[in-house]
Amino acid sequence: AWALRPLARAAYLLERASENSPFNFSFRLVYMELLRELGAYEKAVLLCNKLELRHVQLDSLSYLMLGGCSEAGFFNEARVQLRSVVRFHTGAVIDAGEWTARAFRHGNYLAALDAAAFTRHRLAKSLQLAQAKAEIPFLEALLQRHTLVDMQRYVQAYAVGVVPEAQPRMSLDEAARLSENMD
């Protein structure tokens, strides 16, 4: 109990700081991390949802909650966050291609190279995307399959690649190139 006292005090101070400085993103992130470490996932999930993470933030900050959501029983929340990461990556690859083409048309070659590098170095090697692709099928099975027969059909469909969640398998070389895009 004594060991938790400083952490509880820090949580209280961070909560007060977040309330008094509602636009200070740093206070809220540190508070969320502390809540997660204390096992207060419900409050951490609510705070994470208030952050309204968008676009690249989904990839670079999703690690804050993804690990603990499933472990704490927040399966639906984990599935929503994982799907958001996949949706971001799908859209970002399309957007980066369009942005690169537009930059070339306008003679802004440096911007075109930056967009291509972002796609090649950050998006293609995202550990968060790999985690999302690996965990979504399990969460779908857990949350959407209610009978043994339904589960068997899902697993069989997944094995042959019929269900949307059945992503191509990753080679060991691809897995070795993954990187954490944590900010």
Steps between C-alpha positions, in 0.01 A plus 500: 500500500784741583658439160181612326473825695736701278333360188153585631621852582653533153170382346310758703738779398490400133122485509485851647759626249301348212181664623667839549686485167255316273704570185830372641537171313811401697322503838226281360742250344705461817182470707370232263827306525490517879138381509595211277793406725268513804257268324227766478420411140142621500606852590800478263274390212261788566792744505642348180165544327494867605837550329327436166816360340504550125708397201867435579431533874311169477821330395740683727288504818289185474756307704385693807174310524508200270706273721279535801154522347472130422670397822252709702199363312435804280478281190265720301710810573813314388326392179387858428853634552658224290256560216579872518871424458427283193267765355766769551763292320271414212407865448852630558651282228241629252544860616880479487487377141269785400709753691821374336344528153372852576841606632669375181245681282579825683875445484536455877734202482613520863139470621450204266806326643382573857160343431659193344746466790218532754311219330807279460666557839214568740180351364628183336698400810239585763495262795158641594358400161645151532352472848162617372502249215592221742252583778186603309411143394524376858285785631247441219482135598465587868236768457298378202496120519249364750485128424759234443374438144518874423855511638604197292362660182682824577833324562462298179413813299792684658740216418416517128501881494127553440431738790618863473716467811709225339807704417791347310748326725815692586841352433773504764692757292196730493454458874866588562455831314208617714550810709311670779377839385469634855503872556 
